[in-house]
Amino acid sequence: MEPKKLRSSAWFERTGKDGFIYRAWMKNQGIPDYEFKNKPIIGICNTWSELTPCNAHFRELAESVKRGVSEAGGFPVEFPVMSLGETLMKPTAMLYRNLASMDVEESIRANPLDGVVLLVGCDKTTPALVMGACSVNIPTIVVSGGPMLTGRHRGLPVGTSDLWRLQDELKGEKITVDDMLAIEASMCRSRGHCAVMGTASTMACMVEALGLSLPGNAAIPAADARRKVLAQLSGLRIVEMVKEDMKLSDVLTRSAFENAIISNAAIGGSTNFVIHLIAIAGRIGVDLSLDDFNNIALNVPLIANLQPSGRYFMEDMYYAGGLPAVLKELEQFLHNDCITVNGKTIRENYQASECYNREVISTVEEPFNPISGVVVLKGNICEDGAVIKPSAASTALLQHTGKAMVFEDIDDYKSRIDDPNLEVDETSILVLKNVGPKGYPGMPEVGNMGLPKKLLEKGVTDLVRISDGRMSGTGFGTVVLHASPEAACGGNFSVLQTGDLITLNVQERSLNVHLTDEELQQRKQNWKPQPVITDRGYVGLYIKHVQQAHLGADMDFLHGGSGSNVSKDSH
């Protein structure tokens, strides 16, 4: 059987003017002629940026990938795409996830690439790059940047999840601004993304559980030399994948997505996992719905004792055995015959792994917490669904009825939350509207609203909070997110009012306001949408075309893929 012709040959094996141009201008970089002959051209899709601190070490990581590609007989070419830095971008990096995915898709399709290595790290860079690559569907492998080393302050570990507690302590005058500055200098002490099981680490675990990375990818700290080793081995493997013609669609089966959902429950992954996984499934053509997140992981316990749901950090998880040790514990739940990018099944990849610390990774029989996963709620507040992470919530509030304190938008919340006359107590339910995909373009991470100062002073540490927005994967609390349809679309959520009685019942998977359908319909007759922020450029395009949270908040015109063929290929 003859080997399949390389995709890049349509560029570099051309004769005449076109082939001359393709080769000659590449040669101005000092590339000899033989590099273009019968060698897989491997693109290294790099999200390096000094404005994305989590990914600032990716130039160095790319060099390791290049060594592997060259070692295997391929020719590496590094190219940049839009980098999404969660810590600096306004209003939210999520606004640009779909734009970055378009950048990735078109950069891969338009260029002479036979395979691609995705260098990802900070929260949205992982789903954006995977989504874009899925739409092209050529051989692809993922290399994550790795978590930073655990911060240390006065002898104690400190990480991103502590930020939310510290903010409340500062507001309650339990610590000073100088204390905050000292902790700030102690927390981010190495390269890498957040040290806890936030969205970045959740995404790294997601790609490993899906089979898109080499085993061990998720947890190796960014500062550990073994991260570079994994990058080099990934470069070597992508060349073999091209020769085998192993594409994303060969790995990303329905069963692979189910494995990712199961593993996410067991590690206490971010609620953002839901919205990103659905978007990825939509690009590769796998039917995945919000309800699947309730059903697939129903009996899977939380076995990773990691912040924000637990005590430890990603560095500790690596030393305890990493994600392979977690997957081995989940053998009874997983589709163990799923193929992964190294050509082995997921069972073959984790079979030899061991757990070295049962405080960090427990067993299924004696789990760290029997409550796990992301629970999907339905009811007359969220006709198309909402999500909550029970492991990060207060047990006493998982079944709760209280009066709503409604904020119409983020500005309303900021102006009133610390008003001493705000009519709230420890039974109240905070409701924040108009922070969904369209209403606050991009769906920012403001769902875990800070508590009113007057309640913090009384020692209250949690309230039920409901919004159509998201929260950081590093956050915690009894927080209901992604209410769909969002307030900007005029559903029931849009007409909630202060004083309405709301019942949350996580065990019954329900979230309801004590109003009749007739009362809700009457209110909706008087509802008026907020003014559109802009109709200009990408943001205007986003507002017009972004889908609701339960569909993954992708653009409606990006659903599915368009393959790797270039329709017009001549100069």
VEXVEXPA-687551 format. One line per 2 residues: their letters; for each residue x, y, z of C-alpha. Coordinates in Angstrom, 1 decimal. Example, Ala and Ser with C-alpha at 12.3 -4.5 7.8 and 13.67 -1.06 7.14 Angstrom:
BEGIN
as = 12.3:-4.5:7.8 ~ 13.7:-1.1:7.1
end
This chain:
BEGIN
me = 0.0:0.0:0.0 ~ 1.5:3.3:-1.1
pk = 1.9:6.0:1.6 ~ -0.7:8.8:1.3
kl = 0.6:11.9:-0.5 ~ 1.5:14.7:1.9
rs = -0.9:17.6:2.0 ~ 2.1:20.0:1.7
sa = 3.1:18.5:-1.6 ~ 0.3:20.6:-3.2
wf = 2.6:23.6:-2.4 ~ 6.2:22.4:-2.5
er = 6.1:19.8:-5.3 ~ 4.5:22.3:-7.7
tg = 6.4:23.2:-10.9 ~ 6.4:26.5:-12.6
kd = 5.7:29.9:-11.1 ~ 3.7:28.8:-8.1
gf = 6.1:26.2:-6.9 ~ 9.0:28.7:-7.5
iy = 7.2:31.2:-5.2 ~ 6.4:28.7:-2.5
ra = 9.9:27.4:-2.2 ~ 12.0:30.5:-3.0
wm = 10.6:32.7:-0.3 ~ 10.9:29.9:2.3
kn = 14.5:29.6:1.3 ~ 15.2:33.2:2.4
qg = 15.3:31.8:5.9 ~ 18.3:29.6:5.0
ip = 16.3:26.4:4.4 ~ 18.0:23.9:2.1
dy = 16.1:22.4:-0.8 ~ 15.8:18.9:0.7
ef = 13.7:20.1:3.6 ~ 10.8:20.4:1.2
kn = 11.0:16.9:-0.4 ~ 8.9:14.1:1.0
kp = 9.0:15.5:4.6 ~ 5.9:16.1:6.7
ii = 5.6:19.8:7.3 ~ 4.6:20.2:11.0
gi = 3.0:23.4:12.1 ~ 3.6:24.5:15.7
cn = 0.6:26.6:16.6 ~ 2.0:28.9:19.3
tw = 0.0:31.1:21.7 ~ 3.1:32.6:23.2
se = 2.6:36.2:24.2 ~ 4.0:38.5:26.9
lt = 0.4:39.6:27.4 ~ -0.5:36.0:28.3
pc = 1.8:35.4:31.3 ~ 0.6:31.8:31.6
na = 2.0:31.1:28.1 ~ 5.1:33.3:28.3
hf = 7.5:30.3:28.3 ~ 6.1:28.9:25.0
re = 9.0:30.0:22.8 ~ 11.2:27.7:24.8
la = 8.6:24.9:24.7 ~ 8.3:25.2:20.9
es = 12.1:24.5:20.6 ~ 11.6:21.2:22.4
vk = 8.7:20.4:20.0 ~ 10.9:21.3:17.0
rg = 13.7:18.9:18.2 ~ 11.2:16.0:18.2
vs = 9.8:16.9:14.8 ~ 13.3:17.0:13.3
ea = 14.3:13.8:15.0 ~ 11.4:12.0:13.5
gg = 12.2:13.3:10.0 ~ 9.7:16.1:9.8
fp = 10.2:19.8:9.1 ~ 8.9:22.1:11.9
ve = 7.4:25.5:11.2 ~ 6.3:27.7:14.1
fp = 3.4:30.2:13.6 ~ 1.6:32.5:15.9
vm = -2.1:32.8:16.5 ~ -4.2:35.1:18.7
sl = -3.3:34.5:22.3 ~ -6.0:34.8:25.0
ge = -4.6:36.0:28.3 ~ -7.3:35.5:31.0
tl = -5.6:37.8:33.5 ~ -5.3:40.9:31.4
mk = -7.9:40.9:28.6 ~ -11.0:43.1:28.9
pt = -13.9:42.6:29.1 ~ -13.1:38.9:29.1
am = -10.9:36.4:27.1 ~ -14.1:34.4:26.4
ly = -15.3:37.1:24.1 ~ -12.4:36.2:21.8
rn = -12.3:32.4:22.1 ~ -14.3:32.0:18.9
la = -12.2:34.6:17.1 ~ -9.0:32.8:18.0
sm = -10.5:29.6:16.8 ~ -11.2:31.2:13.5
dv = -7.6:32.4:13.4 ~ -6.4:28.8:14.1
ee = -8.7:27.2:11.5 ~ -7.8:29.5:8.7
si = -4.1:29.5:9.5 ~ -3.9:25.7:9.4
ra = -6.1:25.4:6.2 ~ -4.3:28.2:4.3
np = -0.8:26.9:4.8 ~ 1.2:23.8:3.7
ld = 0.8:21.8:6.9 ~ 0.6:18.1:7.1
gv = 0.2:18.0:10.9 ~ 0.0:20.5:13.7
vl = 1.1:20.7:17.4 ~ -1.1:23.0:19.5
lv = 0.8:24.9:22.3 ~ -1.9:25.8:24.8
gc = -2.1:26.9:28.4 ~ -4.2:29.8:29.7
dk = -7.9:29.0:30.0 ~ -9.3:29.9:26.5
tt = -6.2:29.0:24.5 ~ -7.0:25.3:24.8
pa = -10.6:25.2:23.6 ~ -9.9:27.9:21.0
lv = -7.1:26.0:19.4 ~ -8.8:22.6:19.6
mg = -12.0:24.0:18.1 ~ -10.1:25.6:15.2
ac = -8.1:22.4:14.5 ~ -11.3:20.3:14.6
sv = -12.8:22.4:11.8 ~ -9.8:21.5:9.6
ni = -9.3:17.9:10.9 ~ -5.7:17.1:10.0
pt = -3.3:15.1:12.3 ~ -3.1:17.1:15.6
iv = -1.5:16.7:19.0 ~ -1.8:19.0:22.0
vs = 0.9:20.1:24.4 ~ -0.1:22.1:27.4
gg = 2.2:24.6:29.1 ~ 1.7:23.2:32.6
pm = 0.7:24.6:36.0 ~ 3.0:27.0:37.9
lt = 4.6:25.8:41.1 ~ 2.5:26.2:44.2
gr = 2.8:29.6:45.8 ~ 4.2:30.0:49.3
hr = 3.5:32.7:51.8 ~ 4.7:32.6:55.4
gl = 5.3:28.9:55.1 ~ 1.8:28.1:53.8
pv = 0.7:27.2:50.3 ~ -1.2:29.8:48.3
gt = -3.0:29.7:45.0 ~ -5.5:31.5:42.8
sd = -8.5:30.1:44.7 ~ -7.3:31.9:47.8
lw = -7.8:35.2:46.0 ~ -11.6:35.0:46.5
rl = -11.2:34.4:50.2 ~ -8.6:37.2:50.5
qd = -10.9:39.6:48.7 ~ -13.6:39.0:51.3
el = -11.1:39.3:54.1 ~ -9.9:42.6:52.7
kg = -13.5:43.8:52.4 ~ -14.2:42.7:56.0
ek = -11.0:44.5:57.1 ~ -9.4:41.2:58.4
it = -6.3:41.8:56.4 ~ -4.7:45.0:55.0
vd = -3.7:46.1:51.5 ~ 0.0:45.5:52.5
dm = -0.9:41.9:53.4 ~ -2.5:41.5:49.9
la = 0.7:42.9:48.3 ~ 2.9:40.4:50.2
ie = 0.7:37.5:49.2 ~ 0.6:38.8:45.6
as = 4.4:38.6:45.5 ~ 4.4:35.0:46.8
mc = 1.7:33.4:44.7 ~ 2.9:33.4:41.0
rs = 6.5:32.3:41.6 ~ 7.2:30.3:38.4
rg = 6.2:30.0:34.8 ~ 2.9:28.3:34.1
hc = -0.9:28.7:34.5 ~ -2.9:28.6:37.7
av = -1.6:26.1:40.3 ~ -5.1:24.9:41.2
mg = -7.8:22.9:39.4 ~ -9.0:26.0:37.7
ta = -10.1:26.2:34.0 ~ -6.5:26.0:32.6
st = -5.8:22.7:34.5 ~ -9.3:21.5:33.7
ma = -8.6:22.0:30.0 ~ -5.2:20.3:30.2
cm = -7.0:17.3:31.9 ~ -9.7:17.5:29.3
ve = -7.3:17.1:26.3 ~ -5.5:14.2:28.0
al = -8.8:12.4:28.8 ~ -10.0:13.0:25.3
gl = -6.8:11.3:24.0 ~ -5.4:14.4:22.3
sl = -2.2:14.6:24.2 ~ 0.5:12.2:25.4
pg = -0.2:10.6:28.8 ~ 1.0:12.8:31.7
na = 0.4:16.0:29.8 ~ -2.1:17.5:32.3
ai = -0.1:17.9:35.5 ~ 3.6:18.2:34.8
pa = 4.6:21.6:36.3 ~ 5.7:24.2:33.7
ad = 9.0:24.6:35.5 ~ 9.8:20.8:35.5
ar = 12.2:19.7:32.9 ~ 9.9:16.8:32.1
rk = 7.5:19.3:30.5 ~ 10.1:19.9:27.8
vl = 10.6:16.1:27.4 ~ 6.9:15.7:26.8
aq = 7.0:18.5:24.2 ~ 9.9:16.8:22.4
ls = 8.1:13.5:22.4 ~ 5.0:15.1:21.1
gl = 7.0:16.6:18.2 ~ 8.3:13.1:17.4
ri = 4.8:11.6:17.6 ~ 3.0:14.1:15.3
ve = 5.3:13.0:12.4 ~ 4.3:9.4:13.0
mv = 0.6:10.5:13.1 ~ 0.9:12.1:9.7
ke = 2.4:8.9:8.3 ~ -0.5:7.0:9.8
dm = -3.0:9.6:8.7 ~ -4.4:9.7:12.3
kl = -6.8:12.8:12.3 ~ -8.7:14.4:15.1
sd = -11.9:12.7:14.0 ~ -10.3:9.3:14.6
vl = -9.7:10.2:18.3 ~ -12.6:12.4:19.1
tr = -15.4:9.9:19.2 ~ -18.5:10.1:21.3
sa = -16.9:7.7:23.7 ~ -13.9:10.0:24.1
fe = -16.2:12.8:25.0 ~ -17.9:10.6:27.6
na = -14.4:9.8:29.1 ~ -13.7:13.5:29.4
ii = -17.0:14.1:31.3 ~ -16.2:11.2:33.6
sn = -12.7:12.4:34.4 ~ -13.9:15.9:34.9
aa = -16.3:14.8:37.6 ~ -13.5:12.8:39.4
ig = -11.1:15.8:39.4 ~ -13.6:18.5:40.4
gs = -13.0:20.4:37.1 ~ -14.3:23.8:36.3
tn = -17.9:24.6:35.2 ~ -16.3:26.2:32.1
fv = -15.5:22.6:31.0 ~ -19.1:22.2:30.0
ih = -19.3:25.2:27.6 ~ -16.0:24.4:26.0
li = -16.5:20.6:25.5 ~ -19.9:21.2:23.9
ai = -18.3:23.7:21.5 ~ -15.5:21.3:20.6
ag = -18.1:18.5:20.0 ~ -20.0:20.8:17.7
ri = -16.9:21.5:15.6 ~ -16.0:17.8:15.2
gv = -19.6:16.6:14.6 ~ -20.3:14.7:17.8
dl = -23.8:15.0:19.3 ~ -23.3:16.2:22.8
sl = -26.0:18.0:24.9 ~ -26.1:19.7:28.3
dd = -28.2:16.8:29.7 ~ -25.3:14.4:29.0
fn = -23.3:16.0:31.8 ~ -25.9:14.8:34.3
ni = -26.3:11.3:33.0 ~ -22.8:10.2:32.1
al = -21.0:11.0:35.3 ~ -23.9:10.2:37.6
nv = -22.1:7.8:40.0 ~ -18.6:9.1:39.6
pl = -17.2:10.4:42.9 ~ -14.7:13.2:43.4
ia = -11.3:11.5:44.0 ~ -8.8:14.4:43.4
nl = -8.4:16.5:46.5 ~ -7.5:19.7:44.7
qp = -8.4:23.4:45.2 ~ -11.0:24.9:44.9
sg = -13.0:21.8:45.8 ~ -10.3:20.4:48.1
ry = -6.9:21.1:49.6 ~ -4.0:20.4:47.3
fm = -2.5:21.8:44.1 ~ -1.7:20.5:40.6
ed = 2.0:20.1:41.5 ~ 0.8:17.7:44.2
my = -1.3:15.9:41.7 ~ 1.7:15.3:39.5
ya = 3.8:13.9:42.3 ~ 0.9:11.7:43.3
gg = 0.7:10.1:39.8 ~ -1.0:12.7:37.6
lp = -4.1:12.2:35.5 ~ -3.0:8.6:34.5
av = -3.4:7.6:38.2 ~ -6.8:9.2:38.3
lk = -7.9:7.4:35.1 ~ -6.7:4.1:36.5
el = -9.0:4.5:39.4 ~ -11.9:5.2:37.0
eq = -11.4:2.1:35.0 ~ -14.9:0.8:35.8
fl = -16.5:3.9:34.4 ~ -14.4:4.7:31.3
hn = -14.6:3.5:27.7 ~ -11.2:1.9:28.0
dc = -10.7:1.0:24.3 ~ -10.7:4.6:23.1
it = -7.7:5.3:20.9 ~ -5.4:8.2:21.8
vn = -2.9:10.2:19.8 ~ 0.0:7.9:20.7
gk = -1.8:5.0:18.9 ~ -2.5:3.2:22.2
ti = -5.8:2.9:24.0 ~ -6.5:5.0:27.1
re = -6.3:1.8:29.2 ~ -2.8:1.0:27.8
ny = -1.8:4.5:28.6 ~ -2.8:4.4:32.3
qa = -2.3:0.7:33.0 ~ 1.2:0.9:34.5
se = 0.5:4.1:36.5 ~ 0.5:4.2:40.3
cy = -0.9:6.5:42.9 ~ 1.8:7.7:45.3
nr = -0.3:9.8:47.7 ~ -3.8:8.8:48.7
ev = -4.5:12.1:50.3 ~ -4.3:13.8:46.9
is = -5.8:11.0:44.8 ~ -8.2:8.7:46.7
tv = -9.9:5.6:45.5 ~ -13.4:5.2:44.1
ee = -14.4:3.0:47.0 ~ -13.2:5.6:49.6
pf = -13.5:8.9:47.7 ~ -12.4:12.3:48.9
np = -16.0:13.4:48.3 ~ -19.0:11.3:47.1
is = -20.4:14.5:45.6 ~ -18.8:15.3:42.2
gv = -19.1:16.7:38.8 ~ -21.1:19.5:37.3
vv = -24.9:19.2:37.9 ~ -27.2:20.5:35.2
lk = -30.3:22.2:36.6 ~ -33.6:22.7:34.8
gn = -36.7:24.7:35.8 ~ -38.7:27.8:35.0
ic = -35.7:30.1:35.7 ~ -33.5:28.3:33.1
ed = -35.7:26.6:30.5 ~ -32.6:25.4:28.6
ga = -30.5:24.7:31.6 ~ -28.0:26.0:34.1
vi = -25.0:24.5:35.9 ~ -23.6:24.2:39.4
kp = -20.5:22.6:40.9 ~ -21.7:20.9:44.1
sa = -18.3:19.9:45.3 ~ -17.4:23.6:45.5
as = -20.7:24.6:47.2 ~ -22.0:24.7:50.8
ta = -23.8:21.4:51.5 ~ -26.5:23.3:53.5
ll = -27.4:25.4:50.5 ~ -27.7:22.7:47.9
qh = -31.4:22.6:48.8 ~ -32.5:26.1:49.6
tg = -35.5:28.5:49.3 ~ -35.0:32.2:49.6
ka = -36.0:35.6:48.4 ~ -34.2:37.0:45.4
mv = -32.1:40.2:45.5 ~ -31.9:41.0:41.8
fe = -29.2:43.1:40.1 ~ -30.1:44.1:36.5
di = -26.4:44.1:35.3 ~ -22.9:44.2:36.6
dd = -23.0:48.0:37.1 ~ -26.1:47.7:39.2
yk = -24.4:45.0:41.3 ~ -21.3:47.0:41.9
sr = -23.2:50.1:42.9 ~ -25.5:48.4:45.4
id = -23.8:45.3:46.8 ~ -22.2:47.0:49.8
dp = -25.0:49.4:50.5 ~ -25.8:48.9:54.3
nl = -29.5:49.3:53.5 ~ -29.5:46.4:51.0
ev = -32.3:44.1:52.0 ~ -30.4:40.9:52.2
de = -29.8:38.3:54.9 ~ -28.2:34.9:55.1
ts = -31.2:33.3:53.4 ~ -31.2:35.6:50.4
il = -30.4:34.5:46.8 ~ -28.4:36.9:44.8
vl = -29.4:37.1:41.1 ~ -27.2:38.8:38.4
kn = -28.7:39.4:35.0 ~ -27.3:40.5:31.6
vg = -23.9:38.9:31.9 ~ -24.5:36.2:29.4
pk = -23.0:35.7:25.9 ~ -24.9:38.5:24.3
gy = -25.8:40.7:27.3 ~ -22.3:41.3:28.4
pg = -20.5:40.2:25.2 ~ -18.3:37.3:26.0
mp = -20.0:36.0:29.2 ~ -17.5:37.2:31.9
ev = -16.5:35.4:35.0 ~ -18.6:37.4:37.4
gn = -21.1:34.8:38.5 ~ -19.5:34.1:41.9
mg = -20.5:37.5:43.1 ~ -18.8:38.8:46.2
lp = -21.1:38.8:49.2 ~ -22.5:42.1:50.8
kk = -20.1:43.6:53.2 ~ -22.7:43.7:56.0
ll = -23.1:39.9:55.7 ~ -19.4:39.3:55.7
ek = -19.1:41.3:58.9 ~ -21.7:38.9:60.5
gv = -19.6:35.9:59.5 ~ -21.7:34.8:56.5
td = -19.4:33.0:54.0 ~ -21.8:31.8:51.3
lv = -25.1:32.6:49.6 ~ -26.9:31.0:46.7
ri = -25.9:33.1:43.7 ~ -27.5:32.8:40.2
sd = -26.4:34.4:36.9 ~ -26.4:33.9:33.2
gr = -22.6:34.4:33.3 ~ -19.6:32.2:34.2
ms = -17.2:32.0:37.0 ~ -13.5:31.3:37.2
gt = -12.6:27.7:37.6 ~ -10.6:28.8:40.6
gf = -13.8:30.1:42.2 ~ -16.1:28.4:44.7
gt = -19.4:28.8:46.5 ~ -23.0:27.8:45.9
vv = -23.1:29.4:42.5 ~ -25.5:28.7:39.7
lh = -24.2:29.7:36.3 ~ -24.9:29.7:32.6
as = -28.7:30.2:33.0 ~ -30.1:29.8:29.6
pe = -31.7:31.5:27.8 ~ -29.8:34.5:29.2
aa = -31.5:37.7:30.3 ~ -30.7:39.5:27.0
cg = -32.8:37.0:25.1 ~ -36.0:37.7:27.1
gn = -36.7:34.4:28.7 ~ -38.0:33.8:32.2
fs = -34.6:34.7:33.7 ~ -34.9:38.2:32.3
vl = -38.0:39.0:34.3 ~ -37.0:37.9:37.8
qt = -37.6:40.6:40.4 ~ -36.3:41.4:43.9
gd = -38.5:39.6:46.4 ~ -39.3:36.6:44.2
li = -39.1:33.3:46.0 ~ -36.7:30.9:44.4
tl = -36.0:27.3:45.2 ~ -32.7:25.5:44.4
nv = -32.8:21.7:44.7 ~ -29.5:20.2:43.4
qe = -30.6:16.6:44.3 ~ -33.7:17.0:42.1
rs = -31.7:18.9:39.4 ~ -34.2:21.8:39.6
ln = -34.2:25.6:39.9 ~ -37.5:27.4:40.0
vh = -39.1:30.7:40.9 ~ -42.4:30.5:42.7
lt = -44.4:32.2:39.9 ~ -47.1:30.8:37.6
de = -46.6:30.6:33.8 ~ -49.3:33.3:33.5
el = -47.4:35.6:35.9 ~ -44.2:35.1:33.9
qq = -45.9:35.7:30.6 ~ -47.4:38.9:32.0
rk = -44.0:40.2:33.0 ~ -42.5:39.3:29.7
qn = -45.0:41.5:27.9 ~ -43.4:44.5:29.6
wk = -39.8:43.4:29.1 ~ -37.5:45.5:27.0
pq = -34.0:44.4:25.9 ~ -31.0:46.4:26.9
pv = -29.4:48.5:24.1 ~ -26.9:46.7:21.9
it = -23.4:47.7:22.9 ~ -22.1:47.8:19.3
dr = -22.8:46.5:15.9 ~ -19.2:47.1:14.7
gy = -16.5:44.6:13.9 ~ -16.0:41.3:15.6
vg = -18.0:42.3:18.7 ~ -21.0:43.2:16.6
ly = -20.6:39.9:14.7 ~ -20.3:38.0:18.0
ik = -23.5:39.5:19.4 ~ -25.5:38.7:16.3
hv = -24.2:35.1:15.9 ~ -23.1:33.7:19.3
qq = -25.2:30.7:20.5 ~ -26.5:30.3:24.0
ah = -24.5:28.7:26.8 ~ -26.2:25.4:26.6
lg = -25.0:25.1:23.0 ~ -21.4:26.0:23.8
ad = -21.5:29.7:23.0 ~ -19.9:29.1:19.6
md = -20.9:31.1:16.6 ~ -23.8:29.6:14.7
fl = -21.9:29.8:11.4 ~ -18.9:27.9:12.8
hg = -20.7:24.8:13.8 ~ -19.2:21.8:12.1
gs = -16.1:21.9:9.9 ~ -15.0:22.7:6.4
gs = -12.0:20.4:6.0 ~ -8.5:20.9:4.9
nv = -9.0:21.6:1.2 ~ -8.2:25.1:-0.1
sk = -10.8:26.1:-2.7 ~ -8.7:28.6:-4.6
ds = -5.0:27.5:-4.5 ~ -3.2:29.5:-7.1
h = -1.3:32.8:-6.9
end
